[in-house]
Amino acid sequence: MIMLDSRLIRLQHELKRNKLDAVLLLDPVHLRYYSGFSGSDGALVVTPAQCYFRTDSRYISQATAEVRAASVEVHTTKHAELVKLLQYLGAKRVGFEAVTLSVAELNQLSELDSAVVWEPLKHLGELRQVKDYAELECLEQAAAINATAFEKILPHIRPGVTEREIAIELEYALRCCGGEDKAFDFIVASGWRGAYPHGVASDKIVQAGELITIDFGTRKSGYYSDETVTLAVGEVEQKLRDIHACVLEAHDLALEALSPSVLARDVDRVARDYIEACGYGKYFGHGLGHGIGLAVHEGPTLSPKSEVVLTAGMVFTIEPGIYIPDYGGVRIEDTVLLTNDGYRALTSVPKKLRTLPIE
């Protein structure tokens, strides 16, 4: 509860800074972050002094157990009752999540009380970028599940199995090790499909002499893990080994460049410049990394255009890659915590090229 209090204080400071009477939160991620509610449908109204939670009858018992607020009540006509609450609070300028509230919902709220001025809060997610102790504990647990489950499924990665079969084995192992759910549809891309950065597991059969890239993660207490490993299935040709070595060095150089007050785009440049020097610059098209927490993808973004100044306490991925059409590819990804003197890796599956036996 102490963590929830500190999070609300930051949000309430944001209200005062924007001269708002209240903010309406509907995104399940924000509901969990600010109130502790882990259900999928609710509404939190936060004023500079207090907060009020509303949900439908399916979740009232859960909300009563999880949420600490001035009141936790059932709503039957969601938008109408939220407007009545705002009127009771005397709120005239109300913030809302610009990326969550639909135009139709906003119009409905405006029609119910035309006197309320609705202000979009475009950078609300930035308040979640620096993780507190409770969040780090959950992120570490999720990352530990990754490592345990991945080692369990290594014997299943062999010639003759399909990418989809590997993904299923991995998802099952993550669940058995304590994961709540898969973080996303796993990328399992072997051979020529390694050139697909988002090559979701297919029915392609894994063959000897191929690289296989596996991007996977789980959820623990609402928080996600995210990690990518590229392996060799038996012996692979030297060019593939060279590509892997290039990506691994770019990954390691980016980690070494991490420090508070450094621009995220400068860290991206370190990895990108090295891949360019290896002759593969045009084959690295995505950003270097992204934040992770209650959402798989959140702030900060590490990319060539990012304006973010990195701050101790941020958690994000470092994931350079090379993707050559009709040939194959490599991605290597770790999730790290930025510290006052560098970084601490949360994920721990070895990233050096491992050659799996084919017999």
SULFEN-V589333 format. One record per backbone hydrogen bond with DSSP energy under -1.0 kcal/mol. CO is the residue of the C=O (numbers start at 1). NH is the residue of the N-H. E is the energy in kcal/mol with one decimal. If there is no record, write none. Layout:
BEGIN
co:CO nh:NH e:E
co:CO nh:NH e:E
END
This chain:
BEGIN
co:1 nh:5 e:-2.3
co:2 nh:6 e:-2.0
co:3 nh:7 e:-2.1
co:4 nh:8 e:-2.5
co:5 nh:9 e:-2.2
co:6 nh:10 e:-1.7
co:7 nh:11 e:-2.1
co:8 nh:12 e:-3.1
co:9 nh:13 e:-2.0
co:10 nh:14 e:-1.6
co:11 nh:15 e:-1.9
co:12 nh:16 e:-2.1
co:13 nh:17 e:-2.4
co:14 nh:18 e:-1.9
co:15 nh:20 e:-2.7
co:16 nh:19 e:-1.1
co:22 nh:95 e:-2.8
co:23 nh:46 e:-2.4
co:25 nh:44 e:-2.4
co:27 nh:31 e:-2.5
co:28 nh:32 e:-2.2
co:29 nh:33 e:-2.2
co:30 nh:34 e:-2.6
co:31 nh:35 e:-2.0
co:31 nh:37 e:-1.0
co:32 nh:36 e:-1.2
co:43 nh:54 e:-2.7
co:44 nh:25 e:-2.8
co:45 nh:52 e:-2.4
co:46 nh:23 e:-1.9
co:50 nh:47 e:-3.3
co:51 nh:70 e:-2.7
co:52 nh:45 e:-2.9
co:53 nh:73 e:-2.1
co:54 nh:43 e:-2.5
co:55 nh:75 e:-2.5
co:56 nh:59 e:-1.7
co:59 nh:63 e:-3.2
co:60 nh:64 e:-2.5
co:61 nh:65 e:-1.5
co:62 nh:66 e:-2.1
co:63 nh:67 e:-2.9
co:71 nh:53 e:-2.8
co:73 nh:55 e:-1.8
co:77 nh:81 e:-2.6
co:78 nh:82 e:-2.0
co:79 nh:83 e:-2.2
co:80 nh:84 e:-2.0
co:81 nh:85 e:-2.0
co:82 nh:86 e:-2.3
co:83 nh:87 e:-2.4
co:84 nh:88 e:-2.5
co:85 nh:89 e:-2.0
co:86 nh:91 e:-2.6
co:92 nh:117 e:-3.5
co:93 nh:21 e:-2.7
co:93 nh:22 e:-1.3
co:94 nh:119 e:-2.9
co:95 nh:24 e:-2.8
co:96 nh:121 e:-3.0
co:97 nh:100 e:-1.3
co:97 nh:101 e:-2.0
co:102 nh:106 e:-2.5
co:103 nh:107 e:-2.6
co:104 nh:108 e:-2.0
co:105 nh:109 e:-2.5
co:106 nh:110 e:-2.4
co:107 nh:111 e:-2.2
co:108 nh:112 e:-1.5
co:109 nh:113 e:-1.1
co:113 nh:116 e:-1.3
co:117 nh:94 e:-2.7
co:119 nh:96 e:-1.9
co:121 nh:98 e:-1.1
co:123 nh:126 e:-1.2
co:124 nh:127 e:-1.6
co:125 nh:128 e:-1.8
co:126 nh:129 e:-1.4
co:132 nh:136 e:-2.3
co:133 nh:137 e:-2.0
co:134 nh:138 e:-1.5
co:135 nh:139 e:-2.6
co:136 nh:140 e:-2.5
co:137 nh:141 e:-1.8
co:138 nh:142 e:-2.3
co:139 nh:143 e:-2.2
co:140 nh:144 e:-2.2
co:141 nh:145 e:-1.9
co:142 nh:146 e:-1.7
co:143 nh:147 e:-1.8
co:144 nh:148 e:-2.1
co:145 nh:149 e:-2.7
co:146 nh:150 e:-2.6
co:147 nh:151 e:-1.7
co:148 nh:152 e:-1.3
co:149 nh:153 e:-1.3
co:153 nh:156 e:-1.8
co:154 nh:157 e:-1.7
co:156 nh:158 e:-1.1
co:158 nh:161 e:-1.5
co:161 nh:206 e:-3.3
co:162 nh:166 e:-1.7
co:163 nh:167 e:-2.2
co:164 nh:168 e:-2.3
co:165 nh:169 e:-2.3
co:166 nh:170 e:-2.4
co:167 nh:171 e:-2.5
co:168 nh:172 e:-2.4
co:169 nh:173 e:-2.3
co:170 nh:174 e:-2.5
co:171 nh:175 e:-2.0
co:172 nh:176 e:-2.5
co:173 nh:177 e:-1.7
co:174 nh:179 e:-2.9
co:175 nh:178 e:-1.6
co:181 nh:219 e:-1.4
co:186 nh:201 e:-1.9
co:187 nh:215 e:-2.5
co:189 nh:213 e:-2.7
co:190 nh:193 e:-2.0
co:191 nh:194 e:-1.9
co:192 nh:195 e:-1.5
co:193 nh:196 e:-2.1
co:196 nh:199 e:-1.7
co:198 nh:200 e:-2.0
co:199 nh:188 e:-1.1
co:202 nh:164 e:-2.1
co:204 nh:163 e:-2.0
co:206 nh:160 e:-2.8
co:207 nh:210 e:-1.1
co:210 nh:233 e:-3.1
co:211 nh:191 e:-2.5
co:212 nh:231 e:-2.6
co:213 nh:189 e:-2.5
co:214 nh:229 e:-2.3
co:215 nh:187 e:-2.0
co:216 nh:227 e:-2.1
co:217 nh:183 e:-2.0
co:218 nh:225 e:-2.2
co:219 nh:180 e:-3.6
co:220 nh:223 e:-2.2
co:223 nh:220 e:-3.2
co:227 nh:216 e:-2.6
co:228 nh:333 e:-2.2
co:229 nh:214 e:-3.0
co:231 nh:212 e:-2.5
co:232 nh:234 e:-1.1
co:232 nh:356 e:-3.4
co:233 nh:209 e:-3.1
co:237 nh:241 e:-1.6
co:238 nh:242 e:-2.7
co:239 nh:243 e:-2.3
co:240 nh:244 e:-2.3
co:241 nh:245 e:-2.4
co:242 nh:246 e:-2.2
co:243 nh:247 e:-2.4
co:244 nh:248 e:-2.7
co:245 nh:249 e:-2.2
co:246 nh:250 e:-2.2
co:247 nh:251 e:-2.5
co:248 nh:252 e:-2.5
co:249 nh:253 e:-2.7
co:250 nh:254 e:-2.1
co:251 nh:255 e:-1.9
co:252 nh:256 e:-2.1
co:253 nh:257 e:-1.3
co:255 nh:258 e:-1.3
co:259 nh:262 e:-1.7
co:262 nh:310 e:-2.8
co:263 nh:267 e:-1.3
co:264 nh:268 e:-2.0
co:265 nh:269 e:-1.9
co:266 nh:270 e:-1.5
co:267 nh:271 e:-1.5
co:268 nh:272 e:-2.5
co:269 nh:273 e:-3.2
co:270 nh:274 e:-1.5
co:271 nh:275 e:-2.1
co:272 nh:276 e:-2.3
co:273 nh:277 e:-2.4
co:274 nh:278 e:-1.4
co:275 nh:280 e:-2.3
co:276 nh:279 e:-1.6
co:280 nh:283 e:-2.0
co:281 nh:284 e:-1.5
co:283 nh:323 e:-1.8
co:288 nh:319 e:-3.5
co:289 nh:302 e:-2.4
co:290 nh:317 e:-2.4
co:291 nh:298 e:-1.8
co:293 nh:224 e:-2.1
co:295 nh:293 e:-2.4
co:298 nh:291 e:-1.9
co:300 nh:291 e:-1.2
co:302 nh:288 e:-1.1
co:302 nh:289 e:-1.9
co:303 nh:306 e:-1.2
co:308 nh:264 e:-2.9
co:310 nh:261 e:-3.1
co:311 nh:314 e:-1.9
co:313 nh:131 e:-2.6
co:314 nh:338 e:-2.9
co:315 nh:292 e:-1.5
co:316 nh:336 e:-3.0
co:318 nh:334 e:-1.6
co:320 nh:332 e:-1.8
co:322 nh:330 e:-2.5
co:324 nh:327 e:-1.9
co:324 nh:328 e:-2.0
co:328 nh:324 e:-2.8
co:330 nh:322 e:-2.5
co:333 nh:228 e:-1.3
co:334 nh:318 e:-2.4
co:335 nh:346 e:-3.0
co:335 nh:347 e:-1.4
co:336 nh:316 e:-2.0
co:337 nh:344 e:-2.2
co:338 nh:313 e:-3.0
co:339 nh:342 e:-1.1
co:342 nh:339 e:-1.9
co:344 nh:337 e:-2.9
co:354 nh:232 e:-2.9
co:356 nh:234 e:-1.5
END
